[in-house]
Amino acid sequence: MSKKHRGRFKGDPVTYQLPNPAGGVQLETFVPWTLVKRGLKKQVITPLDAPQAFLSEATRERQARSAAQDTALMRALGLAHHWQRLLDEGRFASISEIAQAEGLDLGRASRIARLAHLAPSIVESCAAGEDAGVTLERVCRRAIPQRWDVQCARLLSGR
């Protein structure tokens, strides 16, 4: 294999034999793809002559993947929910212990921990990439209300 094609794997047709009392039925499925390794990542590439239905599905998945980018807010939300689980399981007694273990100051850790109480609709819109106006700075700079409807009105409306 040449260096140009190193890390490329091509999809081959898969043939299935289904046993039947009257004789076997042969089904053949072919999904055109090429798996390319780029550093530590692997990416599936479709050929230009792939069926239209397959191309449209691949385009939708590509758009969904690009919309769900790893933003600072999404990382902080994941960290907040992780810390909340640690508190619920009793591994840590308080946010100050978590802040000390993580090497963060208590103010920063408590601002991140408050994100665990965001409304599910806000978290879903951030994960889907629908509302670009909700940023980590905007969420952390003011108090988060307890009621989810008030949170949605404040954060998603742009006030």
N, C-alpha and C positions, 0 to 999 in steps of 0.2 A: 504494500500500500504506500503510495507516495505521501510526502509530507503535506501536500495540498489537501488530500482527502483524509488525513488522520483525524480521528474523532468523529467521523461521519458514519452513521448507520442508516441503511435504507430499509424501508418496510417491504416485506415480501407478501405475496398472497397467502392466505391461510385457507386450507381445504378441510372441511368437516365431513365425515361420513355418518349419516344418521341411519341406524339399523331399522329396517321395516320388515314386516313379515313377507311382503311381496317383493322385497328387494331393497337395496340401499339407495338412498337419494343423496347425491353429491351436491354440496353447497360450497361455493367459493366466495370469500369475502376479500376485498382488497381496499385498504385505506392507504392512499399515497402520502408518505411522509418521509422526512429525513431528520434524524436526530443529530444535532451539531453540538459538540462540547465547546463552550467558550469560557475558558478559565475553570471555575468551579461550577458554573451554571450549565444546564443543558437546555437547548431550545429546539422545539419541533418546527420544521420549516416545510411548508406545503409547496408542491410544484405548481408551475403556472397553468398546466393543463388539467388540474384537479377538477372534479365535478363542481358545479356552481353551488350546490347545497353545502358541500364541504367547505368551500371557500367562505361562504357567508357565515357559517358557524365559527370558523377560525377567526374571522374578522371580529365577530361579537366577543369571543373570548379574549382576543388581543385588546379590544377597547375596555373590557371589564378589568383586565389585568393592569392596564395603564391608569385606570380611574382609581384603583385601590392601591395607590402608592404609599410607601412607608413614610408618613409624615411625622413630624415631631409630636403632634397631637395624638396620633394613633399609637406611637410608642409609649407616650405618657399614659394613655388610657389602659394599655396592656399592663404597664407597671402598676398603676393604681389598683386594677382588679387583682393582680398577683399579690400585692401587699394586703388587700382586703381578705383574700383567702388565707394568707399567713396569720392574720389577726383572728379570723374565724376559727382556724384550726388550733389556735393557742400556741403557735411557735414563737410569736412575739407578743408582749403584753401591751405595747403602745407604739405609736408612730415614732416617738423619740428613739426607741430601741432600733427600729428599722432604719431610721436616718443615720444612727451611729454605725450600724452594720454596713450600710451602703456608702458611707463616707459623704453624706450630704448634710447641709445645715437643716435645722428643724423647720424653718419657714418654707424652704423649697419642697421638702418632703411632705409637709402638710398641704401645700397647694396642689401637689400631684395626687395625694391621697383623696382629696375632695372630688376628683374626677370620677371616682368609683360610684358616685351618687348622681351622675348625669342621667337624664331621661333616656330610655332605650331608643326613642325615635331620633334623638340627637346623635347617639352613637352610630345608629344605622346609616344616617345621612352622611356622617363623616367617613364611615367605612366604604360607602358606595361612591364617595367623592362628589356627591350631589351639591353640597353647599360649601363653596370655597371661602365664604366669609367667616366660618367658624375656625379659629386658629387657637393654638395653645395660649398665646399671649392674651387673646381676647377673653378666653374662658377663665384664665387664672387671675386676671387683674381685678376682678370683682367677685363678690360673694355669690355663691350658687344657691338659688332659692330651693327650698325643700320640695315644693310642688312642681311636678313635671310639666304641667300646662304653662306655668309661669316661666319655667326654664325655656321651654320651646318658644314662647312669645318673645322672651328677651334675646335669646341667642340666634334663633333662626330668622327673626324678622329684621335684625340688623340694628337694634337699638343699642 
